[in-house]
């Protein structure tokens, strides 16, 4: 496959992706259910069939989001670590050093979070 054929294939793929995305958005707009009137029950906060207790807009401490980001860091680590461990023999030493560099970067992120106190709930 020549370079121009590869660009044509990539352009075609991109064009088809845009047409499908636009088509689904247009179809959703045309086929949606339109409500006649908003009732009070429809605009209230739903809490598992119970009456709402307080407002829906509760402020969360920023530390909650920091802990969530640290969790994402370690979740990403777990996602990449398992396939790497399974295929380590076939990929060789380059993969070993690459993963060690990846783990070192994640360890730096963890050390930074600990030093900033993001993991304390006090």
C-alpha positions in Angstrom: 0.0 0.0 0.0 1.5 3.3 -1.0 1.5 6.5 1.1 -1.3 8.1 -1.0 -3.5 5.0 -0.6 -2.9 5.0 3.1 -4.0 8.7 3.3 -7.1 8.0 1.2 -8.0 5.1 3.5 -7.5 7.2 6.6 -9.5 10.1 5.1 -12.3 7.7 4.2 -12.4 6.2 7.6 -12.5 9.7 9.2 -15.3 10.8 6.9 -17.4 7.7 7.6 -16.9 8.2 11.3 -18.1 11.8 11.1 -21.1 10.8 9.0 -22.1 8.1 11.5 -21.6 10.4 14.4 -23.7 13.2 12.8 -26.3 10.7 11.7 -26.8 9.3 15.1 -27.1 12.8 16.6 -29.6 13.9 14.0 -31.6 10.6 14.4 -31.7 11.1 18.2 -32.9 14.7 17.8 -35.7 13.6 15.4 -36.8 10.5 17.4 -36.7 11.8 20.9 -39.7 11.8 23.1 -40.9 15.3 23.7 -42.5 16.0 27.0 -45.5 18.3 27.0 -45.1 19.8 30.4 -42.7 19.4 33.3 -44.5 18.2 36.4 -43.2 18.9 39.9 -42.5 15.2 40.4 -40.4 15.1 37.3 -38.2 18.0 38.3 -37.5 16.7 41.9 -34.3 14.9 42.8 -34.8 11.1 42.8 -33.3 9.1 45.6 -34.2 5.5 45.1 -37.9 6.1 45.7 -37.4 8.0 48.9 -38.2 11.6 49.5 -35.2 13.8 49.0 -33.4 14.8 52.1 -31.9 18.3 51.5 -30.7 19.9 48.3 -29.1 18.1 45.4 -26.2 20.5 45.2 -24.0 19.4 48.0 -20.4 20.7 48.2 -17.7 18.1 48.4 -14.3 18.8 49.9 -11.6 19.0 47.2 -9.7 16.2 49.0 -12.3 13.8 47.8 -11.4 14.6 44.2 -7.6 14.3 44.9 -8.2 10.8 46.4 -10.2 9.9 43.3 -7.4 11.1 41.0 -4.9 9.0 43.0 -7.2 6.0 42.7 -7.2 6.6 38.9 -3.4 6.6 38.9 -3.2 3.2 40.6 -6.1 1.8 38.5 -4.2 2.7 35.3 -1.2 1.0 36.8 -3.1 -2.2 37.4 -4.6 -2.1 33.9 -1.1 -1.9 32.3 0.6 -4.2 34.7 -1.4 -7.4 34.1 -0.9 -7.7 30.3 2.7 -6.8 30.8 3.2 -9.5 33.4 1.5 -12.1 31.2 3.6 -11.4 28.1 7.0 -10.6 29.8 8.9 -13.6 28.5 8.0 -12.9 24.9 8.7 -9.2 24.9 12.0 -9.3 26.6 14.2 -6.8 28.5 13.0 -3.7 26.7 9.6 -4.2 28.1 11.0 -4.8 31.6 12.9 -1.5 31.6 9.9 0.3 30.1 7.6 -1.0 32.8 10.1 -0.1 35.5 10.2 3.5 34.2 6.4 3.6 34.1 6.2 2.3 37.7 8.8 4.9 38.8 6.8 7.7 37.3 3.7 6.4 39.1 5.7 6.1 42.3 6.7 9.7 42.0 3.0 10.6 41.7 2.2 8.6 44.8 5.1 10.2 46.8 3.9 13.7 45.7 0.3 12.9 46.8 1.6 11.6 50.2 3.8 14.7 50.7 0.9 17.0 49.8 -1.4 15.2 52.3 -3.9 14.1 49.7 -4.3 10.7 51.3 -5.2 11.9 54.8 -8.9 12.1 55.7 -8.4 14.4 58.7 
